[in-house]
Amino acid sequence: MCVEFFPVVVTDIPDDGEHAPLLLDPAAARIVHAAEVADGDTVLASFPDYSGQTPHSDYFNDQYKARPKPYDPTCACGSCATMADESEPVVDLGDDNPWQVCDPWAASALVLIVPA
């Protein structure tokens, strides 16, 4: 059995008007690298790096089901171009939302998900 520990803090689930209520059991949430997110996993939060501080969960306004696809830096979506200069591999977690079909992440970035 391989266990990996991440130097991050997962904060309480936000329950304010800015965030949609979670539609699944948060006890099932797991931290994985973006490259490990599978089709149908529910993406809850990222862990932005705040210059040397331990990263804390940054919940999205609304969770979404990941639909990973190959990353295309020439995509005209507006999001993909922001990662074109990334020095490491990039993955596109995508989703079925017609307003944001692409969601590029550094492959090693940490993501809080509930597995499909």
C-alpha positions in Angstrom: 0.0 0.0 0.0 1.4 3.4 -1.0 0.3 6.4 1.0 1.2 10.0 0.1 0.8 12.9 2.5 0.2 16.4 1.2 1.3 19.6 3.0 -2.1 21.3 2.7 -5.0 22.3 5.0 -8.6 21.4 4.0 -10.8 24.0 5.6 -14.5 23.5 6.5 -16.9 23.4 3.7 -18.2 26.9 3.0 -21.8 27.4 3.8 -22.3 31.0 2.8 -24.3 32.5 -0.1 -21.2 32.6 -2.3 -21.0 28.8 -2.6 -23.4 26.2 -3.8 -24.3 23.5 -1.2 -22.4 20.3 -1.7 -24.6 17.7 -3.3 -22.6 14.7 -2.1 -21.0 13.4 1.1 -17.8 15.5 1.9 -16.5 12.6 4.0 -15.7 10.9 0.7 -13.5 13.7 -0.5 -9.9 12.9 -1.4 -6.8 15.0 -2.3 -5.2 13.9 -5.6 -2.9 15.4 -8.2 -4.7 16.9 -11.2 -3.3 14.3 -13.5 -5.1 11.6 -11.3 -8.6 13.1 -11.7 -10.8 10.6 -13.5 -13.9 11.1 -15.6 -16.9 11.8 -13.4 -14.9 12.8 -10.3 -16.5 15.8 -8.6 -14.0 18.7 -8.3 -14.6 20.7 -5.1 -11.5 22.8 -4.4 -7.9 23.8 -5.4 -4.9 24.5 -3.1 -3.3 27.7 -4.4 0.3 28.3 -3.3 0.5 31.6 -1.3 4.2 32.2 -1.4 5.6 29.8 1.1 2.6 29.4 3.3 0.9 26.0 3.7 -1.8 25.9 1.0 -5.4 26.0 2.2 -8.4 24.7 0.3 -10.1 27.2 -2.0 -13.6 25.9 -2.7 -15.2 26.7 -6.0 -18.5 28.5 -6.1 -20.0 25.4 -7.5 -18.6 21.9 -7.7 -18.4 20.2 -11.1 -17.9 16.7 -12.7 -14.6 16.4 -14.3 -14.4 15.4 -18.0 -10.7 15.1 -18.6 -9.4 15.6 -22.1 -6.1 16.3 -23.8 -4.9 19.9 -23.1 -4.7 22.1 -26.2 -2.8 25.4 -25.6 -4.2 26.7 -28.9 -7.8 26.2 -27.8 -9.8 29.5 -28.2 -11.8 29.0 -24.9 -9.8 31.7 -23.1 -8.7 29.4 -20.2 -6.3 27.1 -22.0 -4.0 30.0 -23.2 -3.4 31.0 -19.6 -1.4 27.8 -19.1 0.5 27.9 -22.4 3.8 29.0 -20.6 3.5 26.4 -17.8 6.9 24.6 -17.4 5.3 21.3 -16.4 2.7 19.1 -18.1 -0.9 20.5 -18.1 -4.1 18.5 -17.9 -7.6 19.7 -18.9 -10.2 18.6 -16.4 -13.0 20.1 -18.4 -16.6 19.7 -17.6 -20.0 19.6 -19.2 -20.8 23.3 -18.5 -21.3 25.0 -21.9 -19.8 28.2 -20.4 -16.5 26.7 -19.4 -15.8 23.5 -21.2 -12.0 23.7 -20.4 -10.4 23.8 -17.0 -6.6 23.5 -17.4 -4.4 22.6 -14.4 -0.7 21.9 -13.8 -0.6 18.1 -13.7 1.0 18.1 -10.2 -1.5 20.6 -8.8 -3.5 19.3 -5.8 -7.2 19.0 -6.2 -9.9 18.1 -3.7 -12.3 15.7 -5.3 -15.0 13.2 -4.5 -14.3 10.1 -6.6 -16.9 9.0 -9.2 
